[in-house]
Amino acid sequence: MARAVSTRTKIGFSIAAWLIALLIFFPILYTIITSIKTEAEAIAGFDLIPSVTFENYVEVQTQRDYFKPFMNSVIVSVGSTLLGCLVAIPAAWSMAFAPTKRTKDILMWMLSTKMMPAAAVLVPIYLLFRDSGLLDSRIGLTVMLMLINLPIMVWMLYTYFREIPVEILEAARMDGASLWNEIVYVLTPMAVPGIASTALLNIILAWNEAFWTIRLTTTDAAPLTAFIASFSSPQGLFWAKLSAASTLAIAPILIMGWFSQRQLVRGLTFGAVK
């Protein structure tokens, strides 16, 4: 009886998991299907079996330069991740292995900055970027994306580092390891799963960031999020072309997430089970 109940419970959880997965995937499916419709069909409504056409993809890549915003997205997302790791790893190390009475307060303060509405600081940041000559530049956007995701990186790395036995680092110090050698040759190799998952998550967040990319870039440094927004015009929304541009924008990050999902899950559960 208990085994039958357990089997029914597992089946129920499996069905619920599939339904949730389909619900989450539906917007992506809707976008892909709309991208292979004509504009008239896209406006008409949802159809699971549309008349397939790839004209929208051809027009998106011929009328607008897709490669340039794609490279901008790659450069700023990977660049902000590398720059963030250079800052977050030492910061997380100091908070995990050399804590003070204010460490938890600092962590909470850093996390609280993510709760602040971005629109509240848009004007001062825009003026700062304008006066510094960083508007519509890859360097400025890279620094901005690094700063907005830095609290999450520090928090995640701090959690991973807390699971590493401090005795290992103490042994390295007794053997004469400097602070730099301790972080680079001892701590970092042991926390590779956590660092990798943090980096992957930061790339995804930077790739999907739209608020700051649209407002701090125009043409030269505009990434794919700004590329998608460019299909909104005073004449209206071109749903089919907009969907094609969105599909091209999300495809690289979806493929990366698919192939790195095992590493991402491993990193997110790093230290959860001792």
BAFI-3210 file (N, C-alpha, C; in Angstrom, 3 decimals, decimal comma, padded with zeros to 6 digits):
// residues 274
n [1|2|3|4|5|6|7|8|9|10|11|12|13|14|15|16|17|18|19|20|21|22|23|24|25|26|27|28|29|30|31|32|33|34|35|36|37|38|39|40|41|42|43|44|45|46|47|48|49|50|51|52|53|54|55|56|57|58|59|60|61|62|63|64|65|66|67|68|69|70|71|72|73|74|75|76|77|78|79|80|81|82|83|84|85|86|87|88|89|90|91|92|93|94|95|96|97|98|99|100|101|102|103|104|105|106|107|108|109|110|111|112|113|114|115|116|117|118|119|120|121|122|123|124|125|126|127|128|129|130|131|132|133|134|135|136|137|138|139|140|141|142|143|144|145|146|147|148|149|150|151|152|153|154|155|156|157|158|159|160|161|162|163|164|165|166|167|168|169|170|171|172|173|174|175|176|177|178|179|180|181|182|183|184|185|186|187|188|189|190|191|192|193|194|195|196|197|198|199|200|201|202|203|204|205|206|207|208|209|210|211|212|213|214|215|216|217|218|219|220|221|222|223|224|225|226|227|228|229|230|231|232|233|234|235|236|237|238|239|240|241|242|243|244|245|246|247|248|249|250|251|252|253|254|255|256|257|258|259|260|261|262|263|264|265|266|267|268|269|270|271|272|273|274]
n.u [000,832|001,856|003,909|002,469|001,217|003,471|004,383|002,259|002,505|005,016|004,451|002,529|004,064|005,850|004,164|003,257|005,692|006,305|004,158|004,665|007,136|006,382|004,695|006,483|008,086|006,369|006,143|008,560|008,182|005,949|007,091|008,955|007,252|005,742|007,724|008,087|005,935|003,921|003,523|000,824|-000,367|000,803|-000,351|-002,942|-003,247|-002,607|-001,310|-000,762|000,159|001,460|001,799|004,870|007,545|010,640|011,257|011,264|013,566|015,514|015,082|015,562|018,308|019,330|018,298|018,950|021,988|022,858|025,111|026,862|025,513|025,334|028,018|028,618|027,031|028,263|030,835|030,394|028,983|030,662|032,965|032,088|031,632|034,189|035,541|033,954|034,493|037,168|036,881|034,936|035,825|038,166|036,766|034,728|036,361|037,615|035,395|034,516|036,677|038,016|036,252|034,495|032,864|031,069|030,591|028,269|026,449|027,486|027,163|024,355|023,775|024,901|023,258|020,846|021,010|020,189|017,509|016,688|014,879|015,791|015,206|015,254|017,844|018,596|018,955|021,232|023,258|023,219|024,020|026,558|027,833|027,653|029,246|031,651|032,273|031,439|029,089|027,309|029,400|031,465|033,105|032,003|029,441|030,160|031,357|029,120|027,289|028,780|028,814|026,080|025,529|027,350|026,761|025,272|027,158|029,144|027,718|027,025|029,584|030,624|028,979|029,778|032,518|032,387|031,914|034,282|036,875|038,592|040,966|042,512|043,403|044,872|046,912|048,190|049,182|051,000|052,854|054,072|052,688|051,725|049,259|048,178|048,924|047,495|044,826|044,749|045,971|045,090|042,489|040,821|040,961|039,626|037,102|036,007|033,523|031,591|032,507|032,306|029,518|028,619|029,798|028,512|025,842|026,064|026,759|024,388|022,589|023,739|023,567|020,804|020,069|018,210|017,229|019,355|021,025|019,552|019,249|021,785|023,149|023,360|024,114|026,841|027,677|025,469|023,795|022,195|019,723|019,044|018,966|016,671|014,741|014,827|013,049|010,660|008,678|007,486|005,527|004,385|004,353|006,192|005,314|006,095|008,718|009,858|009,660|011,334|013,790|013,990|014,151|016,619|018,185|017,874|018,642|021,546|022,138|020,377|021,324|023,882|023,152|021,865|023,930|025,591|024,152|024,468|026,871|026,081|023,971|025,403|027,163|025,360|024,366|026,567|028,182|025,800|025,221|026,856]
n.v [-001,206|001,247|001,430|001,734|004,164|005,764|005,489|006,666|009,237|010,003|009,930|011,939|014,185|014,215|014,751|017,288|018,656|018,566|020,040|022,563|023,077|023,198|025,383|027,415|027,298|028,037|030,877|031,138|029,243|030,389|032,734|031,707|030,402|032,590|033,983|032,715|033,335|035,309|038,909|039,550|037,148|037,002|039,131|038,275|036,249|033,429|030,432|027,092|025,689|027,329|028,943|028,338|030,586|032,124|034,683|036,780|036,406|036,748|039,429|040,673|040,286|041,486|044,112|045,137|045,177|042,298|040,965|042,807|043,851|041,339|040,620|042,707|041,996|039,597|040,512|042,432|040,921|038,711|040,169|041,751|039,696|038,520|040,745|041,130|038,775|039,190|041,119|040,103|037,596|038,076|039,751|038,071|036,134|037,557|038,112|035,565|034,215|036,027|037,411|040,240|042,161|043,593|042,254|040,749|042,833|044,337|042,544|042,368|045,006|045,210|043,411|044,727|046,777|045,666|045,710|048,215|050,420|050,638|052,840|054,919|055,811|056,499|059,054|060,380|058,457|058,394|061,036|060,939|059,037|060,421|062,724|061,483|060,446|057,877|057,033|054,977|053,144|050,237|049,767|051,339|050,152|047,555|047,931|048,922|046,747|044,916|046,108|046,137|043,455|042,578|042,363|039,930|038,102|038,270|037,387|034,720|033,540|033,927|032,200|029,732|029,679|029,568|026,925|025,649|024,047|025,845|025,012|024,004|026,255|027,399|025,510|025,919|028,474|027,968|026,581|028,563|029,980|032,856|035,523|035,960|033,537|031,795|032,414|032,068|029,546|027,709|028,236|028,962|026,683|024,742|025,746|025,708|024,643|026,344|028,906|028,681|028,315|030,740|032,513|031,699|032,305|035,069|035,802|035,150|036,926|039,389|039,218|039,284|041,741|044,661|047,219|049,065|048,763|049,704|052,373|053,423|053,075|053,530|053,120|052,217|050,549|049,040|046,207|042,961|043,188|045,880|045,813|044,284|046,032|048,004|047,367|048,375|050,920|054,249|053,632|051,381|048,035|045,464|042,433|039,851|040,238|041,289|039,063|037,310|038,637|038,479|035,722|035,186|036,537|035,233|032,667|032,027|032,175|030,323|027,956|027,870|027,653|025,188|023,344|023,768|023,162|021,061|021,695|024,122|023,420|021,771|023,602|025,360|023,751|023,297|022,504|022,120|019,584|017,789]
n.w [000,000|000,895|-000,937|-003,311|-002,864|-002,744|-005,383|-006,818|-005,832|-006,840|-009,584|-009,693|-008,910|-011,048|-013,230|-012,446|-012,510|-015,265|-016,284|-015,163|-016,341|-019,062|-018,934|-018,303|-020,560|-022,564|-023,384|-024,835|-026,852|-028,078|-029,061|-030,923|-032,753|-033,652|-034,949|-037,370|-038,864|-041,134|-041,069|-041,034|-040,167|-037,665|-036,299|-036,320|-034,406|-032,147|-033,496|-033,724|-035,908|-038,157|-041,390|-042,582|-042,765|-043,482|-043,906|-042,102|-040,537|-042,473|-043,187|-040,731|-040,447|-042,690|-042,909|-040,419|-038,594|-037,291|-036,314|-035,087|-032,633|-031,439|-030,973|-029,252|-027,050|-026,305|-025,620|-023,530|-021,620|-021,032|-020,393|-018,180|-016,408|-016,010|-014,950|-012,702|-011,287|-010,606|-008,665|-006,912|-005,913|-004,155|-002,340|-001,336|-000,203|001,914|003,535|004,169|005,371|006,928|008,757|010,199|012,806|011,367|009,032|008,247|008,177|006,079|003,950|003,890|003,275|000,731|-000,645|-000,378|-002,204|-004,581|-004,363|-004,857|-006,940|-010,324|-011,897|-010,118|-009,826|-012,311|-013,574|-012,198|-012,771|-015,554|-016,120|-014,981|-016,612|-019,023|-018,573|-018,168|-020,555|-021,218|-022,299|-024,559|-024,911|-024,882|-022,702|-020,631|-020,409|-019,714|-017,183|-015,820|-015,896|-014,478|-011,940|-011,161|-010,908|-009,101|-006,226|-006,112|-007,062|-005,070|-002,827|-003,590|-003,968|-001,418|000,050|-001,039|-000,369|002,389|002,885|002,554|004,281|006,725|007,723|005,665|004,297|006,335|006,591|004,171|004,589|006,622|005,201|003,899|001,948|000,167|000,411|-002,124|-003,456|-001,885|-002,498|-005,319|-005,930|-004,055|-002,863|-005,118|-007,019|-005,439|-005,259|-007,779|-008,935|-007,681|-008,451|-011,215|-011,601|-010,573|-012,400|-014,779|-014,163|-013,903|-016,512|-017,833|-016,569|-017,296|-020,069|-020,444|-019,474|-019,816|-019,113|-018,452|-020,665|-022,830|-022,188|-021,839|-024,151|-027,741|-030,598|-031,172|-028,966|-028,494|-027,289|-027,794|-026,484|-026,783|-029,523|-029,994|-028,954|-030,862|-032,826|-032,205|-033,238|-034,225|-036,058|-035,117|-033,650|-035,119|-035,072|-035,993|-037,010|-034,713|-033,047|-034,421|-034,127|-031,342|-030,982|-032,222|-030,418|-027,949|-028,503|-028,442|-025,641|-024,600|-025,751|-024,608|-021,911|-021,979|-022,581|-020,421|-018,181|-016,359|-015,036|-013,969|-012,204|-010,497|-009,376|-008,103|-006,124|-004,648|-001,713|-000,403|000,513|002,874]
ca.u [000,000|002,750|004,653|001,550|001,068|004,729|004,408|001,307|003,076|006,078|003,812|001,914|005,118|006,399|003,196|003,302|006,953|006,176|003,226|005,367|008,148|005,690|004,195|007,628|008,612|005,372|006,493|009,620|007,536|005,100|007,980|009,514|006,186|005,403|008,828|008,023|004,678|003,893|003,039|-000,636|-000,673|001,239|-001,351|-004,224|-003,316|-001,757|-001,627|000,294|000,673|001,389|002,504|006,255|008,332|011,858|011,508|011,538|014,974|016,313|014,941|016,228|019,758|019,727|017,946|019,675|023,231|022,728|026,412|027,460|024,966|025,671|029,381|028,558|026,491|029,303|031,949|030,027|028,580|031,872|033,849|031,571|031,799|035,605|035,835|033,269|035,215|038,378|036,492|034,090|036,557|038,842|035,784|034,108|037,386|037,803|034,214|034,355|037,793|038,495|035,053|034,482|031,534|030,219|030,543|026,881|025,813|027,959|026,505|022,956|023,744|025,148|022,064|019,752|021,122|019,440|016,083|016,425|014,426|016,840|014,795|015,519|019,213|018,881|019,444|022,638|024,166|023,289|024,862|027,932|028,359|027,795|030,394|032,868|032,471|031,209|027,826|027,409|030,722|031,515|033,746|031,028|028,388|030,762|031,477|027,780|026,738|029,536|028,407|024,720|025,489|028,390|026,247|024,896|028,391|029,796|026,892|027,163|030,937|030,739|028,326|030,620|033,766|032,102|031,887|035,654|037,507|039,616|042,237|043,299|044,075|045,874|048,046|048,908|049,930|052,131|053,848|054,678|051,923|051,308|047,820|047,864|049,005|046,398|043,572|044,839|046,383|044,457|041,052|040,112|040,730|038,669|035,773|035,716|032,081|030,892|032,926|031,752|028,078|028,474|030,130|027,450|024,665|026,327|026,680|022,964|021,993|024,259|023,034|019,377|019,819|017,620|016,976|020,531|021,600|018,764|019,381|023,173|023,741|022,541|024,485|028,157|027,796|024,152|023,764|021,009|018,501|018,731|018,640|015,255|013,931|014,830|011,951|009,490|008,776|006,233|004,515|003,809|005,207|006,187|005,385|006,851|010,138|010,263|009,827|012,539|014,932|014,042|014,635|018,054|018,858|017,862|019,178|022,887|022,159|019,668|022,242|024,908|022,542|021,569|025,152|026,259|023,195|025,005|027,832|025,344|023,285|026,434|027,661|024,308|024,188|027,871|028,165|024,476|025,247|028,206]
ca.v [000,000|002,399|001,525|002,264|005,591|006,411|005,531|007,693|010,548|010,300|010,240|013,258|015,198|014,262|015,470|018,699|019,227|018,758|021,144|023,811|023,288|023,636|026,737|028,322|027,279|028,494|032,157|030,918|028,564|031,386|033,636|030,986|030,190|033,887|034,440|032,085|033,747|036,616|039,936|039,444|036,003|037,307|040,015|037,557|035,511|032,253|029,275|026,113|025,225|028,458|028,786|028,618|031,479|032,608|036,030|037,676|036,249|037,364|040,880|041,120|040,285|042,352|045,497|045,507|044,419|041,423|040,514|043,810|043,749|040,022|040,710|043,585|041,206|038,660|041,238|043,059|039,904|037,998|041,144|042,094|038,512|038,426|041,866|040,867|037,732|039,791|041,882|039,321|036,509|038,581|040,266|036,928|035,499|038,324|037,984|034,181|033,715|037,076|038,208|041,205|042,321|044,263|041,485|040,462|044,106|044,704|041,645|042,775|046,295|044,936|042,790|045,705|047,610|045,011|045,983|049,598|050,571|051,180|054,155|055,929|056,327|056,622|060,388|060,606|057,556|058,865|062,239|060,508|058,413|061,450|063,571|060,667|059,975|056,438|056,712|054,201|052,526|048,897|049,827|051,838|049,160|046,434|048,327|049,043|045,413|044,309|046,696|045,776|042,028|042,278|041,835|038,520|037,332|038,205|036,536|033,320|033,079|033,884|030,969|028,599|029,708|029,189|025,466|025,138|024,019|026,870|024,345|023,840|027,529|027,573|024,654|026,585|029,591|027,403|026,174|029,764|030,541|034,243|035,723|035,755|032,108|031,131|032,609|031,585|028,153|026,835|028,478|028,959|025,325|024,013|026,340|025,811|024,539|027,545|030,037|028,466|028,593|032,181|033,154|031,395|033,086|036,474|035,964|035,139|038,186|040,479|039,050|039,613|043,083|045,531|048,586|049,916|048,700|050,553|053,782|053,872|052,828|053,906|052,352|051,578|049,513|048,457|044,747|042,366|043,691|047,126|045,402|043,896|047,229|048,853|046,988|049,155|052,172|055,035|053,018|050,252|046,876|044,422|041,290|038,741|040,611|041,401|037,697|036,759|039,256|037,924|034,342|035,256|037,060|034,277|031,365|031,718|031,952|029,066|026,868|027,826|027,132|023,769|022,552|023,977|023,005|020,162|022,457|025,147|022,775|021,318|024,766|025,916|022,865|023,120|022,743|021,883|018,279|017,500]
ca.w [000,000|000,988|-002,197|-004,309|-002,586|-003,139|-006,848|-007,261|-005,473|-007,802|-010,864|-009,543|-008,932|-012,409|-014,062|-012,049|-013,002|-016,707|-016,525|-014,830|-017,383|-020,275|-018,688|-018,392|-021,926|-023,525|-024,037|-025,824|-027,974|-028,750|-029,802|-032,070|-033,735|-034,240|-035,799|-038,696|-039,484|-041,780|-040,146|-040,947|-039,316|-036,304|-035,704|-036,222|-033,156|-031,968|-034,322|-033,513|-037,204|-039,090|-042,666|-042,216|-043,610|-042,824|-044,396|-040,977|-040,165|-043,537|-043,076|-039,500|-040,620|-043,799|-042,594|-039,205|-038,443|-036,117|-035,807|-034,204|-031,271|-030,883|-030,429|-028,085|-025,941|-025,869|-024,992|-022,255|-020,650|-020,595|-019,742|-016,853|-015,562|-015,631|-014,058|-011,453|-010,553|-010,037|-007,468|-006,001|-005,255|-002,952|-001,372|-000,673|000,640|003,144|004,374|004,598|006,174|007,843|009,047|011,294|013,382|010,385|007,794|007,892|007,817|004,736|003,013|003,761|002,579|-000,686|-001,207|-000,395|-003,396|-005,652|-004,143|-005,220|-008,332|-011,190|-012,393|-009,093|-009,967|-013,740|-013,927|-011,807|-013,484|-016,944|-016,137|-014,686|-017,820|-020,047|-018,259|-018,221|-021,924|-021,254|-022,961|-025,786|-024,998|-024,308|-021,384|-019,666|-020,204|-018,995|-015,779|-015,262|-015,690|-013,380|-010,664|-010,771|-010,571|-008,119|-004,955|-006,238|-007,182|-003,754|-001,962|-003,993|-003,671|000,041|000,486|-001,417|000,396|003,776|002,975|002,449|005,613|006,902|008,062|004,439|004,052|007,391|006,247|003,081|005,175|007,364|004,207|003,341|000,838|000,323|000,255|-003,541|-003,739|-001,164|-003,237|-006,695|-006,076|-003,068|-002,736|-006,404|-007,551|-004,618|-005,429|-009,210|-009,245|-007,251|-009,288|-012,560|-011,587|-010,386|-013,673|-015,732|-013,791|-014,201|-017,968|-018,187|-016,108|-018,121|-021,426|-020,447|-018,943|-020,843|-018,669|-018,575|-022,007|-023,733|-021,808|-021,845|-025,469|-028,903|-031,796|-031,144|-027,941|-028,250|-027,347|-028,411|-025,858|-027,491|-030,890|-029,991|-028,727|-032,060|-033,712|-031,805|-033,976|-034,177|-036,912|-034,397|-033,428|-036,136|-034,173|-036,577|-037,034|-033,313|-032,548|-035,046|-033,455|-029,990|-031,084|-032,476|-029,227|-026,841|-028,922|-027,917|-024,198|-024,369|-026,109|-023,573|-020,697|-022,159|-022,495|-019,131|-017,097|-015,330|-014,254|-013,236|-011,071|-009,561|-008,639|-007,245|-004,973|-004,024|-000,271|000,180|001,188|003,380]
c.u [000,867|003,522|003,780|001,346|002,306|004,816|003,476|001,835|004,152|005,497|003,181|002,933|005,713|005,471|003,217|004,565|006,888|005,249|003,894|006,408|007,517|005,163|005,321|008,133|007,649|005,713|007,577|009,045|006,684|005,947|008,530|008,467|005,819|006,485|008,785|006,666|004,895|003,359|001,518|-001,049|-000,293|000,226|-002,661|-004,347|-002,462|-002,249|-000,464|000,916|000,553|002,005|003,932|006,923|009,521|012,230|011,871|013,001|015,883|016,270|015,648|017,726|020,226|019,451|018,694|020,912|023,149|024,075|027,008|026,845|025,234|027,057|029,420|028,039|027,532|030,392|031,554|029,612|029,788|032,818|033,381|031,717|033,239|035,989|035,179|033,968|036,478|038,081|035,801|034,863|037,346|037,869|035,121|035,099|037,528|036,612|034,034|035,434|038,410|037,329|035,270|033,058|030,549|030,061|029,111|026,137|026,212|027,283|025,046|022,832|023,967|023,901|020,906|019,816|020,380|017,944|015,699|015,958|015,506|016,497|015,121|016,906|019,583|019,517|020,881|023,620|024,310|024,191|026,324|028,578|028,573|029,040|031,710|033,155|032,250|029,877|028,092|028,821|030,684|032,113|032,744|029,943|028,922|030,877|030,109|027,177|027,481|029,050|027,013|024,613|026,504|027,838|025,879|026,144|029,078|029,023|027,064|028,543|031,177|030,129|029,177|031,886|033,558|032,123|033,275|036,308|038,640|040,973|043,125|044,065|045,144|047,105|048,877|049,730|051,159|053,240|054,470|053,935|051,538|049,799|047,391|047,883|047,871|045,088|043,628|045,061|045,720|042,944|040,315|039,920|039,700|037,242|035,392|034,231|031,304|031,228|032,321|030,263|027,803|028,744|029,026|026,199|024,858|026,265|025,220|022,303|022,454|023,698|021,590|019,072|019,331|017,523|018,182|021,108|020,857|019,022|020,813|023,868|022,791|022,878|025,777|028,226|026,475|024,198|022,442|019,705|018,072|018,368|017,168|014,369|013,854|013,704|010,622|009,636|007,481|005,130|003,842|004,826|005,058|006,419|006,241|008,347|010,677|010,508|011,068|013,796|015,094|014,577|016,139|018,819|018,937|018,499|020,578|022,894|021,407|020,578|023,335|024,363|022,249|022,819|025,852|025,330|023,735|025,993|027,127|024,634|024,294|026,961|026,641|024,055|025,510|027,815|026,828|024,442|026,668|028,409]
c.v [001,256|002,597|002,119|003,757|006,357|006,531|006,598|009,092|010,955|010,682|011,632|014,375|015,334|015,035|016,961|019,377|019,501|019,930|022,492|024,129|023,786|025,061|027,765|028,429|027,893|029,854|032,018|030,246|029,537|032,323|032,963|030,792|031,504|034,359|033,836|032,334|035,000|037,631|039,850|038,288|036,283|038,189|039,265|036,775|034,269|031,098|028,298|025,631|026,366|028,090|029,263|029,523|031,994|034,009|036,984|037,604|036,890|038,881|041,420|041,231|041,152|043,822|046,000|044,620|043,589|041,111|041,517|043,786|042,392|040,060|041,631|042,829|040,246|039,385|041,784|042,014|039,132|038,952|041,518|040,920|038,373|039,534|041,661|039,809|038,288|040,568|040,988|038,235|037,014|039,100|039,122|036,197|036,230|038,174|036,563|033,740|034,766|037,983|039,170|041,288|042,906|043,462|041,218|041,729|044,538|043,839|042,039|044,105|046,090|044,343|043,785|046,601|046,998|045,270|047,404|049,684|051,237|052,580|055,270|056,543|056,515|057,964|060,615|059,707|057,989|060,090|061,899|059,880|059,448|062,294|062,806|060,153|058,479|056,049|056,000|053,659|051,157|048,905|050,279|050,821|047,950|046,739|048,395|047,676|044,678|044,811|046,241|044,301|041,640|041,785|040,357|037,647|037,176|037,280|035,062|032,777|032,998|032,590|029,749|028,538|029,284|027,681|024,847|025,174|025,030|026,257|024,165|025,118|027,791|026,734|025,290|027,755|029,087|026,949|027,364|030,382|031,988|034,343|035,466|034,268|031,341|031,226|031,921|030,073|027,193|027,002|028,314|027,558|024,535|024,508|026,497|025,650|025,794|028,752|029,905|028,780|030,075|032,918|032,918|032,214|034,557|036,742|036,028|036,454|039,362|040,416|039,532|041,028|044,012|046,983|049,483|049,893|049,608|052,027|054,308|053,632|053,311|053,032|051,555|050,405|048,815|046,933|044,254|042,845|045,015|046,847|045,006|045,130|048,112|048,510|047,588|050,542|052,959|054,444|051,819|049,147|045,885|043,097|040,166|039,041|040,743|040,018|037,037|037,328|038,698|036,502|034,307|035,718|036,026|032,944|031,087|031,404|030,683|027,876|026,738|027,242|025,650|022,913|022,687|023,746|022,103|020,894|023,514|024,552|022,306|022,470|025,328|025,052|022,598|023,460|022,482|020,583|018,003|015,990]
c.w [000,000|-000,302|-003,296|-004,131|-003,023|-004,653|-007,388|-006,964|-006,468|-009,160|-010,822|-009,595|-010,338|-013,343|-013,743|-012,560|-014,498|-017,027|-016,248|-015,900|-018,680|-020,131|-018,814|-019,827|-022,935|-024,145|-025,095|-027,062|-028,782|-029,598|-031,049|-033,154|-034,421|-035,208|-037,197|-039,361|-040,324|-040,776|-039,973|-040,044|-037,868|-035,590|-035,462|-034,926|-033,180|-032,828|-034,214|-034,826|-038,211|-040,434|-042,459|-043,241|-042,810|-043,316|-043,260|-040,555|-041,210|-043,420|-041,839|-039,715|-041,779|-043,498|-041,367|-039,094|-037,165|-035,494|-034,812|-032,809|-030,625|-030,254|-029,225|-026,861|-025,403|-025,085|-023,626|-021,216|-020,125|-019,876|-018,353|-015,892|-015,093|-014,659|-012,705|-010,624|-009,902|-008,754|-006,449|-005,259|-004,042|-001,895|-000,608|000,225|001,965|004,085|004,912|005,569|007,090|008,212|010,205|011,840|012,373|009,095|007,346|007,503|006,405|003,677|002,800|003,032|001,079|-001,341|-001,313|-001,621|-004,584|-005,527|-004,553|-006,668|-009,182|-011,687|-011,403|-009,235|-011,438|-014,080|-013,472|-012,545|-014,942|-017,049|-015,879|-015,915|-018,914|-019,812|-018,332|-019,618|-022,087|-021,885|-024,294|-025,993|-024,335|-022,911|-020,330|-019,369|-019,442|-017,509|-015,111|-014,969|-014,576|-012,035|-010,233|-010,397|-009,505|-006,780|-005,010|-006,323|-005,834|-002,821|-002,311|-003,651|-002,165|000,585|000,156|-000,559|001,842|003,973|002,879|003,827|005,711|007,214|006,837|004,128|005,104|007,115|005,134|003,616|005,928|006,418|003,495|002,181|001,143|000,145|-001,184|-003,899|-003,067|-001,945|-004,597|-006,758|-005,089|-003,074|-004,072|-006,977|-006,751|-004,833|-006,893|-009,522|-008,867|-008,101|-010,684|-012,596|-011,387|-011,684|-014,707|-015,438|-014,127|-015,704|-018,404|-017,782|-016,960|-019,540|-021,501|-019,959|-020,055|-020,398|-018,930|-019,979|-022,978|-023,452|-021,860|-023,180|-026,568|-030,109|-031,615|-030,172|-027,660|-028,346|-027,922|-027,773|-026,499|-028,945|-031,001|-029,858|-029,958|-033,020|-033,267|-032,420|-033,847|-035,046|-036,247|-034,204|-034,572|-035,423|-034,736|-036,582|-035,607|-032,716|-033,143|-034,387|-032,041|-030,003|-031,329|-031,245|-028,117|-027,207|-028,359|-026,432|-023,831|-024,663|-025,050|-022,280|-020,781|-021,964|-021,146|-017,947|-015,992|-014,431|-013,408|-012,022|-010,038|-008,718|-007,676|-006,031|-004,264|-002,548|000,369|000,961|001,610|003,504]
res [m|a|r|a|v|s|t|r|t|k|i|g|f|s|i|a|a|w|l|i|a|l|l|i|f|f|p|i|l|y|t|i|i|t|s|i|k|t|e|a|e|a|i|a|g|f|d|l|i|p|s|v|t|f|e|n|y|v|e|v|q|t|q|r|d|y|f|k|p|f|m|n|s|v|i|v|s|v|g|s|t|l|l|g|c|l|v|a|i|p|a|a|w|s|m|a|f|a|p|t|k|r|t|k|d|i|l|m|w|m|l|s|t|k|m|m|p|a|a|a|v|l|v|p|i|y|l|l|f|r|d|s|g|l|l|d|s|r|i|g|l|t|v|m|l|m|l|i|n|l|p|i|m|v|w|m|l|y|t|y|f|r|e|i|p|v|e|i|l|e|a|a|r|m|d|g|a|s|l|w|n|e|i|v|y|v|l|t|p|m|a|v|p|g|i|a|s|t|a|l|l|n|i|i|l|a|w|n|e|a|f|w|t|i|r|l|t|t|t|d|a|a|p|l|t|a|f|i|a|s|f|s|s|p|q|g|l|f|w|a|k|l|s|a|a|s|t|l|a|i|a|p|i|l|i|m|g|w|f|s|q|r|q|l|v|r|g|l|t|f|g|a|v|k]
***
